[in-house]
Amino acid sequence: MAVSTMHIHFLTPPAPFATPPSTLHFSFAPYSWTTFLSVRSFTHRTPLFSIMGFQSPINLIAHCSKKPTIAFIDTGIMLFSVLQDIGIEEKGAKVLLDSHPVLNSMPIESIRARIESLRAIGFDGLALSKLIVKRPDVLTAREMDSFTYYLCNKLKGDVELIQLQRLFNTTEPRFLVGFEEKVSLLLHHGFPEEKLVYVLNNVKINKAFCLKSREEIERMLTYLDRFGGVEFILGRPAVLNYDLDTQIIPRIGFLLELSGGNEDATATVLNKLPFILAYTVEHLKDHVEFLISFAGLTDQEIFRIILVYPNVFSASKDRKLKPRIEFLKECGLSSNDIFKFLIKAPLFVSLSFEGNLAHKLVLLVKIGYANKTKELALAMGAVTRTSYKNMQAVISLFLNYGLTCEDILAMGKKHPQILQYNNKSLDEKMEYLVEDMGREIGELLAFPAFLGYQLDGRIKHRYEVTKHKLGEGMSLNKLLSVSTESFSSKKKKKKLPVKASSKPTKMKVR
């Protein structure tokens, strides 16, 4: 009867032997040996090793042979080696194998290949070992193959590691099925291919794609196509995280109703502030109801304000909206006045009082604006888009040119925007007015809007064209306020006699 032989080579000495042998030989009848292998798993050798005094089978490499020779490598030992290579210590490896025994049945080359694919998409070092300890199924799940291939080969491995860590920490590999097909729906709806990575890096991948069916994603993209589609989603990819039926449709539906059913206007609001979909219907409704009850505005007026400045919904109702509207009412503004004010200066409701508005209010009162007046409210609206420091510099500039606070107040009432213009730009215009045009600074009192025109594009051009023909005494108002078409028309009329004189004419003989 043929005999099989087992040769055991020690990696570490077994305890009972004072001088451990390098090799032990055992002989088995072939039938009983093959029967043993067929009915027991490889790990059932442990009792035999225990009897012999061996501490653990992982400290051994065993070779079984007979004629013809049959050799195999202990998969458990190789697996421990692979795990240790990626930074998982022996104790952690034992716990990992006990909690996820399917790893023992995986071909070692398959596990190595999976580890390399994880490295290819960004996992390495500590990130790789942490992932495998927490989610060992990433080494065994079949769904991982197509997922890692897509990320590595189609998306060039550019999806951020933090995004993938969040995904694997919250999502089982079984939800990765069909991932490429789901993402490819974006391409079918007009997304540029180079923007796919941008989208994936700015969504919760599990919510946006993994936990939604292909049909759900298709429905969402089709619905959003009505309101800007690609541009809207690229403005805020996180909208893909939301649920279509319970979040997106009700929120857009509220805005659509407020607009009177105007989809184009609603799309404009959404594209100006894609974040608006982060607000619940209750939040949106609460702000609208406040503006109706406290400011006396209508739905139509509120939507027109939102169309200009959707961030009205971002302003705290109690900390900002209420005190700002209250200020306007104290200044004597009616509901219609408040509507017009918010159309022109909607930023007023968002600015900090202590850090912005209070300082500007002090400056306005110093130059002569009376408290709680419409003029003060309009002036506050006009300076919302400038800083307090620029406003202070503008007032100082006017004073340096010899104007008084009363002059500044008079100009401000005629043209409230003067205090928001850039102080350096104003300095250049006023210098040109005095030095090049030879005018008095006092002319600004009659026409302060001069300071709002472009120096090179309008002021210099028109002055140079007209100064020799119409004289230098033309009023600033007449020089600048006429439309470009009218000004060009006058230029052509002035040139007509020149063109006529260039042709020979016949003299009439009387």
Secondary structure, 3 states (H helix, E strand, C coil): CCCEEEEEEECCCCCCCCCCCCEEEEEECHHHHHHHHHHCCHHHHHHHHHHHCCCCHHHEEEEEECCCCCCCCCHHHHHHHHHHHCCCCHHHHHHHHHHCHHHHHCCHHHHHHHHHHHHHCCCCHHHHHHHHHHCHHHHCCCHHHHHHHHHHHHCCCCCCHHHHHHHHHHCCHHHHCCHHHHHHHHHHCCCCHHHHHHHHCCCCHHHHHHCCCHHHHHHHHHHHHHHCHHHHHHHCHHHHHCCHHHHHHHHHHHHHHHCCCCHHHHHHHHHHCHHHHHCCHHHHHHHHHHHHHHHCCCHHHHHHHHHHCHHHHHCCHHHHHHHHHHHHHHCCCCHHHHHHHHHHCHHHHCCCHHHHHHHHHHHHHHCCCCCCCHHHHHHHHHCCCCCHHHHHHHHHHHHHCCCCHHHHHHHHHHCHHHHHCCHHHHHHHHHHHHHHCCCCCCHHHHCHHHHHCCHHHHHHHHHHHHCCCCCCCCCHHHHHHCCHHHHHHHHHHHHHHHHHHCCCCCCCCC
